[in-house]
Amino acid sequence: MGFDGKLHTATDFTPYSNLSLWDTFRTQNQLIEMLAPKVAHDIDLSILAIARQQGWLPRWFLGTGRATS
């Protein structure tokens, strides 16, 4: 389920959710980029997909109760 409450199918990437973003942007995100660039790319595409679905860039997924699995 997407952040708009509709069913979506990801094409050409593995979707990720429950991303902390603010808490990890200085450390974990750069490490993922260096060690697993494909995962980092998929995370980036996931963030953009969420932005398209809800109309703005995501922040604090778990705090909004809109986290997906």
C-alpha positions, -999 to 999 in steps of 0.1 A, spaced: 0 0 0 12 34 -8 11 65 13 -20 76 -6 -38 44 5 -37 29 -29 -20 -3 -42 12 4 -62 36 -18 -79 73 -7 -80 90 -13 -113 128 -15 -117 135 -10 -80 129 -25 -46 108 -2 -24 119 7 11 99 23 39 103 32 75 133 53 67 144 75 95 160 101 71 167 128 96 185 105 122 207 88 96 215 114 69 249 122 83 261 86 88 241 56 76 230 71 42 266 78 32 277 43 43 249 27 23 259 48 -7 295 36 -5 289 -1 4 256 -8 -15 250 17 -42 221 -3 -56 203 -2 -22 210 35 -19 195 40 -54 164 20 -45 160 41 -13 162 73 -33 136 60 -57 114 50 -28 116 85 -13 106 100 -47 77 75 -50 64 84 -16 66 121 -25 46 115 -57 20 95 -37 14 120 -8 24 153 -25 55 161 -5 89 146 5 85 122 34 97 129 69 93 109 101 74 80 86 68 62 119 56 93 137 27 98 112 14 63 115 17 59 78 46 35 77 44 6 53 61 -28 55 
